[in-house]
Amino acid sequence: MRTSVLLVFLLALGAQQTASDREAWNKPAEPFKVIGNIFYVGAEGVSAFLIRTDDGAILIDGGLPETAPHIAASIAKLGVDIREVQVLLNSHAHFDHGGGLAELKRLTGASLAVSGPDADRLEEGEPSMPAVRVDRRVSDGDTVQLGETTLTANVTPGHTKGCTTWTMTTQEAQRDYRVLFHCSTSVVDTLVGNTHYPDIVADYERTFARLREMKADVFLSNHPWFFRMAQKVEQTRAGGPNPFVDASELQRFNDRQEAQFRATLEKQR
């Protein structure tokens, strides 16, 4: 992803986005199969993933409030009735990932599972994130199961107190693949002297250490540029091995993010 676009992302979470920023993030993207039973149904700037099972579907993240209709349209393009979505999951309670959850919950009738530390923020809502009722508060290590698919909640705090990295296994061509939906480790809050989140630095430290111990054959995240989606889609069209399969990508990304975190921390100190 271009550096300028990434900079817009980092700044926008700390300030009100302009209309043009939001329009760029919310530009519709064509849905596609990532691997196994996992499909991309998000927009160009904010991700959403549909996981199909024999007993219905799971949807991870709701994008911006205005992204919900695009997600619903993408699900329909895949030939899936939106009412097949039985479970909604959230990576973290920021407006660009939780903003569309209320509308998607209304459209699907699905239950919403969110980490305990982020649930209150979603239920209270914000001017740019409509309030939504949370049906289940999950803790670190809890699982969500539908049909043959089980997702594990890995609470990786820092970006928010309840930032949740979801993991699962999918199958394709008689092979298992470990899939990781990375929450976020970007720094969008004050690290030094943060009275609202005094443990923020320690939480980031623990999260980076934990991610160093995790394994993933497929690395996905809640902004497409984090996992180089556009580039990989082009590679897919060209044929050959699935470009989303890269067991080294998680650690490369974690190294870059940790370096950025440490540089920001040093600057603030």
C-alpha positions in Angstrom: 0.0 0.0 0.0 1.3 3.5 -0.8 2.9 5.3 2.1 0.6 8.3 1.7 -2.5 6.1 2.1 -1.1 4.5 5.2 -0.4 7.9 6.6 -4.0 8.9 6.0 -5.0 5.8 8.0 -2.8 6.6 10.9 -3.9 10.2 11.2 -7.6 9.6 10.5 -8.2 7.5 13.6 -7.0 10.3 15.7 -9.1 12.9 14.1 -12.4 13.2 12.2 -12.0 11.9 8.7 -12.9 14.1 5.8 -15.7 13.1 3.4 -13.1 12.3 0.7 -11.2 10.0 3.1 -14.3 8.1 4.0 -15.4 7.8 0.4 -12.0 6.4 -0.6 -12.0 3.8 2.2 -15.6 2.9 1.4 -15.2 2.4 -2.3 -16.8 -1.0 -3.2 -14.6 -4.0 -3.9 -15.5 -7.1 -5.7 -15.9 -10.1 -3.3 -13.6 -13.1 -3.8 -12.5 -16.3 -2.3 -9.4 -16.1 -0.2 -8.9 -19.7 0.6 -11.0 -22.6 1.8 -14.3 -21.3 3.2 -13.1 -17.7 3.7 -14.3 -14.9 1.4 -13.5 -11.2 1.3 -16.6 -9.1 1.4 -15.2 -5.7 2.5 -14.5 -2.4 0.8 -11.3 -1.1 -0.7 -10.2 0.5 2.6 -11.8 -1.6 5.3 -12.0 -5.3 5.5 -14.8 -7.8 6.2 -14.6 -11.5 5.9 -17.3 -14.1 5.4 -16.7 -17.6 6.6 -19.1 -20.1 5.2 -20.0 -23.3 7.1 -22.6 -26.1 6.8 -24.7 -24.4 9.4 -24.6 -20.8 8.1 -22.0 -18.1 7.9 -19.8 -16.0 10.2 -18.9 -12.4 9.4 -15.9 -10.6 10.8 -16.1 -6.8 11.1 -18.7 -4.3 9.8 -16.6 -1.5 8.4 -17.8 2.0 8.5 -21.5 2.7 9.0 -21.8 3.4 5.3 -19.9 0.1 4.5 -22.8 -2.1 5.7 -24.8 -2.0 2.4 -21.6 -2.8 0.4 -20.9 -5.8 2.6 -24.5 -7.0 2.2 -24.2 -6.6 -1.6 -20.9 -8.5 -1.7 -22.5 -11.4 0.3 -25.4 -11.5 -2.2 -22.9 -11.5 -5.1 -21.4 -14.7 -3.6 -24.9 -16.3 -3.8 -25.4 -16.2 -0.1 -28.6 -15.0 1.6 -27.5 -12.5 4.2 -29.8 -14.2 6.7 -27.4 -17.2 6.5 -25.0 -15.1 8.6 -25.5 -16.5 12.1 -22.5 -14.9 13.9 -21.0 -11.4 13.8 -17.4 -10.9 15.2 -15.5 -7.7 15.7 -11.7 -7.1 15.7 -11.9 -3.9 17.7 -14.2 -1.1 18.7 -13.2 1.6 16.3 -15.7 3.3 13.9 -14.1 1.9 10.8 -14.6 -1.7 11.9 -17.6 -1.5 14.2 -19.5 1.3 12.5 -21.6 -1.1 10.3 -22.3 -3.7 12.9 -25.6 -2.3 14.0 -27.0 -2.4 10.5 -25.6 -5.8 9.7 -27.1 -7.1 12.9 -30.4 -5.8 11.9 -30.1 -7.3 8.4 -28.9 -10.7 9.5 -30.4 -11.2 12.9 -27.1 -12.7 13.9 -25.6 -12.8 17.4 -22.6 -10.5 18.0 -19.6 -11.7 19.9 -17.0 -9.2 21.1 -14.2 -9.1 23.6 -15.2 -7.9 27.0 -13.0 -4.8 27.1 -14.4 -3.5 23.8 -18.0 -4.5 24.3 -19.0 -1.4 26.4 -17.7 1.0 23.7 -19.8 -0.8 21.0 -22.9 -0.8 23.1 -22.5 2.9 24.1 -21.8 3.9 20.5 -20.2 7.1 19.2 -21.2 9.8 16.7 -19.5 7.8 13.9 -20.3 4.3 15.3 -24.0 3.5 16.0 -24.6 1.6 19.2 -25.1 -2.2 18.9 -26.1 -4.8 21.4 -23.4 -7.4 22.2 -24.8 -10.9 22.7 -21.6 -12.5 24.0 -18.5 -11.1 25.6 -15.5 -13.3 24.9 -12.3 -13.6 26.8 -8.8 -14.5 25.6 -8.9 -18.2 24.5 -12.6 -18.4 24.1 -13.9 -20.1 20.9 -16.8 -19.4 18.6 -18.1 -22.4 16.7 -20.5 -22.7 13.8 -20.7 -25.9 11.8 -17.3 -27.4 11.2 -15.5 -24.1 11.8 -14.1 -22.9 15.1 -12.5 -19.5 15.7 -10.4 -18.7 18.7 -10.3 -15.2 20.3 -6.8 -14.0 21.0 -7.0 -10.8 22.8 -4.0 -8.7 21.7 -4.5 -5.3 23.4 -2.8 -2.0 22.6 -4.6 -0.6 19.6 -7.7 -0.9 21.9 -8.0 -2.6 25.2 -9.9 -5.5 23.7 -8.3 -5.7 20.3 -9.0 -9.3 19.2 -7.0 -11.4 16.7 -9.2 -14.2 15.6 -7.6 -17.5 14.4 -9.0 -20.6 12.7 -8.1 -23.5 10.5 -9.5 -23.9 7.0 -9.1 -26.7 4.5 -8.3 -26.6 0.8 -7.2 -29.4 -1.5 -7.1 -31.8 1.4 -4.6 -29.6 3.3 -5.1 -27.6 6.6 -4.2 -23.9 6.7 -3.8 -21.9 9.8 -5.5 -18.5 9.2 -5.0 -15.4 11.4 -7.2 -12.3 11.2 -4.9 -9.7 12.7 -6.6 -7.1 14.9 -4.2 -4.1 14.7 -0.9 -3.0 16.3 -0.8 0.5 14.7 -0.3 3.3 17.2 -3.3 5.7 17.1 -3.3 6.8 20.8 -0.9 8.5 23.1 1.7 6.1 24.5 3.3 8.3 27.2 1.1 9.7 30.0 -2.1 8.2 28.8 -4.4 8.5 31.8 -7.3 6.8 30.0 -5.1 3.8 29.2 -2.2 3.7 31.6 -1.1 0.2 30.6 -1.0 0.9 26.9 2.7 0.5 26.5 2.8 -2.8 28.5 -0.1 -4.1 26.5 1.6 -3.4 23.2 4.8 -5.1 24.5 2.9 -8.2 25.5 1.0 -8.2 22.2 4.1 -8.0 20.0 5.7 -10.8 22.1 2.7 -13.0 21.8 2.4 -12.5 18.0 6.1 -13.5 17.7 5.0 -16.9 19.0 2.0 -17.3 16.8 2.0 -19.1 13.4 -0.1 -18.4 10.4 -0.1 -19.9 6.9 -2.5 -17.1 5.8 -2.2 -13.6 7.3 -5.3 -11.3 7.0 -6.2 -8.0 8.6 -8.8 -5.4 8.9 -7.3 -3.0 6.3 -6.5 -4.5 2.9 -3.1 -2.8 2.5 -1.8 -4.5 5.7 -1.9 -7.9 3.9 -1.3 -6.5 0.4 -4.7 -7.6 -0.9 -4.7 -5.7 -4.2 -1.3 -7.1 -5.2 -2.4 -10.6 -4.2 -5.7 -10.4 -6.1 -3.7 -9.5 -9.3 -1.4 -12.4 -8.7 -4.4 -14.7 -8.3 -5.7 -13.6 -11.7 -2.3 -14.5 -13.2 -2.6 -18.1 -11.9 -0.2 -20.1 -10.0 0.0 -20.8 -6.2 -2.4 -19.0 -3.9 -0.5 -15.8 -3.0 -2.4 -15.5 0.3 -0.5 -18.5 1.6 2.7 -17.2 3.1 3.8 -18.6 6.4 6.4 -15.8 6.9 4.1 -12.8 6.4 2.8 -12.5 9.9 6.3 -12.2 11.4 7.5 -9.8 8.8 4.5 -7.6 9.5 4.9 -7.9 13.2 8.5 -6.8 13.0 7.6 -3.7 11.0 4.8 -2.8 13.3 7.0 -3.2 16.4 9.7 -1.1 14.9 7.1 1.7 14.3 5.8 1.3 17.8 9.2 1.7 19.3 10.1 4.7 17.2 6.8 6.4 18.2 7.4 5.5 21.9 10.9 6.9 21.8 9.7 10.1 20.1 7.0 10.7 22.8 9.5 10.0 25.6 
